[in-house]
Amino acid sequence: MRISFFRTLIFSIVLFVFSPITVLGAYEDLSVAGWMPYWRDSESIKDASKNISKIDTVYPFVFSVTSDGSIKDLAGLGDKEWKSFIKMARSEDVEVIPTIMWSDGESIHSVLSNTETRKRHIEVIISMVEKGNYDGVDIDYEGKKTDTINHFSLFLLELKKELGNRILSCTIEARTPSDSLYKVIPADRKFANDYRMMNVACDRVVIMSYDQQRADIKLNAERIGAPYMPVADVDWVEKVIKLALESFPKEKLLLGIPTYGNHWAITVAPEWYRDYRRIGALNIPDIKDVAKEYRVTPTRNSAGEMSFTYLPKSLDSKIIKAVKKMSVPKNTPKGNRIAAQALAYANKTGNEVTFNFASYSDAGAILEKVELASKYGLSGVSIFKIDGEEDQKFWKEID
């Protein structure tokens, strides 16, 4: 199944009036993929099954790697529930490509830099793929050392040779353009991924265009005046796409899109939102619960995500009352009201105060990034994650 979006005139008008999202009009066909996380595998299977007619590829996000290069199934792909799902997916012509995740940079280097351990690592991967008769494998090795770059390239080339006609999918971290990442660009910026060699080895490349946070110093400056710690600002995502297209053909690229959000505690000092401390990830059900508990209405922010701010109940009641008495401009978005009041309080009293901030991807934020994938003619999109906690309105917009 390919994305074929159809939006009514009413929906377009509503989206235009009530959010900063720009409706681009007709979409080109895009493939739809998504990761199925091991920590919610039963819910993920139910969610993917319900929407299977709208999906082209599923990535069971289930395999981890031990320090010696062995792989471990964290979900039990051989269990009855998974077997039934995989059988159903195949009957719908949906690719099943398990993801192998590894984020221990030292172990990755140790295994891949040694000819024998690298060979054994490839052998266990091939054995897993052949045993399950999967369509291929998705390699998601993050946090690699820059010294590993050539060893990782060689690993991918050797793995692809052994895979033969099966698909080698390479999931990689997003790159922020140097002039948006550094005030002074290093003369020899080093990387852990060799895009040129990856383009040779990988059949497809999925860019994880999320977890941006404060990476883009230009956007940080442009968005000043309100809390800004996005999962993925649409303007940043566009920069990531343009940079990737300098190394990969558009037909090979899939855009990884987040479906989740993050929760932050922000300390406000006079004149600025000074410190951001991550509380944790947030998904739609939890987000709705928090917003309901604190009686706050989320609003679209400058990054294209939904967000809201509130004063935690653990804060001194006198400070809470004092902050809420602060006046703010009438056009302050409801979701940003507490942030504006906290800044006003800090400016007036000279005292610091901490409030909480949530920024997350709803269907509108997801679709805005799908529009970018279409605009640049990418092969498709892959959402993280399919587990019932993504905004279900997203699925209603694709057929």
N, C-alpha and C positions, 0 to 999 in steps of 0.2 A: 504494500500500500504506500502511496506517496501523499504528501501533504497537498491538499487542494482546498485552499481557504475560500470561504464565501461569507462575506459580511454584508448584512443588510444596510440600507441607508440609515436606518434608525440607530443601529449599533455604531456606525461610523460617526454620526453626529454626536452621540453620547460620549464616545471616546475622545473626540476632538474637544468638546466643551469641558469635560470634567477631568481631563488628564493632559500631560504634556506629550503624550504619545502621538506621533504623526502617522496617519494611515497611508501606506504607500500604494494602496490599490491592489491590483491583481498580483498573485504570487506565482512564481515559477514552481514547478514540481520540486519537492525536496524529500529525501528519505527521512524517516523518523526512527531514531534509535533511543535506547535508554538503559541505564544501569539498574540492576535489581539487587539491592543490598542484602548481604547475608544476615545482618542483625534484625531485619524485618522480612525474612524470606517468605513466610506464609502470607503476610499482607501484600508483599510484592507480587507473588504469584496470582493472588486474587485480582489485584489491580491490573496487571499486565493481561490476564485472561479476559477481563472485562473489556479491555481496549485493544485486543489483539488485532482486530481488523484495521487498526490505524497505525500499526507498528511494522517496520521492516526488519529491524534487528533488535534483539535483546542481548544485553551484556550481563550475564549472571556475575555479580560482583562478589565472588566467593573465595577465590584462591589467594593465599598469602604464601610468602617464601621464608623458609628458615635460614639461619645463618650459613648453612652448608650448601644452600641452593636447592634443597628439596621443597616441594610445594605441599600445602596443606589445604584441604577442602573444609572451609568453615561453616558451610551450610548443608552439606550432604547431598550433592547432585545425584547420587545414586538412590536416594530415598524415593518412596512411592510418589509423594506429592510432586517432587521435581520431575520425575520420569513422566508422569501424566501430563504435566505442563509442557515439557519439551516435545512430547509426541503431538500434542495439540498445536504447538507453535509450528512444527514442521508441516502439519496438515494445512496450515494457513500460509505456507511458503515464507515463514519468518525465520531469518537467520538466527542461530543460537551460537554465540561466540563468548565463552567465559573470559572474564578479566582476571589477570594475575597481578596483584598489587604488591609493591615492595617499596618501603620508604627508609630503609636502613642504609644510608650512604656508604658506611664502612664495609658492611657485608656485601653490598652490591659490587663494590670495587674489588674486594677480596675474591669473590667467586668469578667475576667476569674477566679479571686480569690474568687469571690462570687458565692455560689451555685445557687442562684436564677437567677442572671443576666447571668451566664454562660448557664443555662438551657434555658433562653429566647433567648439568642444568637443562640444556636443550633436550637431552634424551627424555627427562622426566616430563617436560612440557609436551613433547611429541607423543609420548605414551598416553598422557591424559587426553589429548585431543583425539587420538585414534580410538582409544577405549570408549570414549563417549560419542564418537562419530560426529564431533562438532564441526561447524563450518569454518572454524579457525580459532584464533586466540587473540586476545586483546592484552597488550603489554602496557602496564601502568607503573613504571619504575620512577619514583619521585625522590627528590632530595639527594640526587647523585652528586659526587664530587666532580669538579671540572677535570681532574686527572683521569676520570673514568671515560671521558668522551669517546676516545678511539676504541676502547674495549667494548663499550656499549654498541657502537656502530658495527663492530665485527660480530658481536652477539646477534644483532638483528639480521645481518646479512646471512649468517650461518643458520639462524632459525628459519628464515624465509626459504632457504634452499631445502631444508628438511621438510618444511610444510608442503612444498610443491604447490598444487593448485588451491590448497586451503588458504583462507584469508589471514594475513598478518595485519592486525589493527594496532596502531601505535597511539596511545593516549599520552599527551604531553602538556606540561604546564604552559600557561600563556606567557608570552614575552611582551613586556611594555617597551615601546620605543625608547632608545637611549636618551633622547632629548626631553622625554617626559618622566624619565626615571632618575636622572642625575642633574644636579646644578652644574657640575663640571664633569663632562663625559670622559670616562677613562680612555686612555690611548689604546689600551688592549683589553677591552671588555671580553671576559671569558665566559664560556657556556658549557653546560653539561650535555647538551644535545647538538649533534652535527646535523643540521637540517639537510645539507646536501646529500649526505649518506642515508639519512632517513628517507629521503625522497626516493632513493634507489631501492631500499629494502622494504619499506612499508607499502602495503596495498592501499591503506587509508590512514589518515592522520586526524585524530580527534583533539582539538585544542580545548583545554579546560579553561574557558573564559570566565573564571570566577575566583573568589577570594582575593579580589583587588585590594580592598581596604585602603591604605594610604600610599599605595605604590606610585600613583601618578601625581607628581608634584605640580604639574600644570593644572590639572583638574582640582587638586586640593586648593590651589590659590583662587581658581575661578568660582568654586563653590563656598568660599568663605562667608561667614555670617549665619550659618546654620550647621547643625551636626552633620558630619560627612564621613561615613565609614561604610561604603557600599560593598555588597557582595559582588556586584558587577554593574558599574555605570555603563549605560548604553554607549556613551561617547568613548569610553575606554575600550569597550568591546570592539567598536569599529576600528580603533587604532590597532588593536591586536590582529584583527582580520587583515587589514592592509599590510601589516608587517609580515604576516605569515604568507600572504600571496606573493611576496617577493621571492620565496623559496619553494613553495609548493603550488602545483596546478590546482585550480579551483575544483576540478573534478575529483580530487583526492581528499579534499578537506571537509570535515564535519565540525560544526560549532557546538562545543559543549556548553550547555545552558543550565544554570542553577535553578532549582525549584524551592530552595530553602531560604532562611534568613539568619541573621546573627543578632545577638543581644549584647548590649554594651552598657557599662557604667561610665558616665562622662563627668569629669570634674571640671567645673567652671570657675575660672578666675576672672577678675575684671578685664573686660574687653575681648576675652577669647575662650573657646572650648579647648581646655588645655590638655587633659589626659583622657585616653580611651582605654578602658580595661574590659577585655572580653569576658562576658559571663558565660556564653555558650551559644550553640546553634539553636535555631528556632524553626519549627515547622508549622504549617497552617493551623492544625488543631490547638497547639500551645499558644500560638500568636493570638488566636481568637479568644482563648481563655484569659490571657493577660490583659488584652484590650477591654474585655468585658469586666474583669475584676477592677480595673482602674478607671472604667467609664471614659475611655478615650476613643476617638474616631481616627483610624489610620487615614493618612492622605498621601498622595503621590509626591515624592520628593524630586530634587534636581537630578538624581541619578536615574530616574525612571522607575524606582522601586516604591513600594508602599512602606510607610514608616510612622512611628508615633513615639512620643516621649511621655514620661510620667515620673513622679516622685515616689520612690519606694517607701513602703509603710515603716520600714526600719529607721527611717530618718526621723530626727527629733521633731515632734509635733509642732513646736513653736516655729521651727524653720519652715516646715511645710506651709503653715498658715501665712508666714511672712512672704514666702515666695509666691503663693497664690494670690496675694494682694497686689502684686506688681502689675502695672498696666502695660500692654503691648499694642503695637499697631493693629488696627482693625482688620487688615488683610492678612494677618498671620494665620497660616494653615492650622487647622485644629490639631493635627498630629504634632505640630511643632510648638504649640503654645507653652507647654511647660519649659521647654528649652529656652524660649525667648524670655519667659518670666525669671528663670534661673539666672540668665545673663544680666537682666535688669537688676536683680537682687545683688549679684556680685558687684556690679558697677556702682550701685548705690551705697552698699555697706562696706565694700572692700573685702568681704569675706568669701571664701570659696564654698561651693555647694556642689553636691553630686546628685545627678538624676540618671534615669535609665533611658536607653534609646534602642529601638528595634527597627531594623531595616530588612525587608524581605521581598522575595519574588512572588508576586501573584500572577494570574494568567496574563494580565496586561503587560507586565515586565517580561514574561517569557515570550509572548508573541512579538514584542518589539524587537527582540533579538532574533527571532525567526525571520522577521522582516529584513534584518541585516543580512542574514544568510542568503535569503532570496535575492536581495539587492546585488550582492557580490557573486551570485551564481555558484555558491558552494554546493557540494554534493548533498549535504543534509545537515540535520541537527541531532544531537544526542543529549537527552535531559538527565540530570542527576538530581532526583532519582525517581524511579517508578516504585512506589510503595504505599499508595493511598493517601500520603500526606502532602502530595503536591496539590495545587489548586485545580480541582476537577473541571473547572470551567475551560481550562486549556484543551482538554479532550473534546469538548463540545464544539470547539472552533475548527477542528480538523475532521476531514472525512476521507 
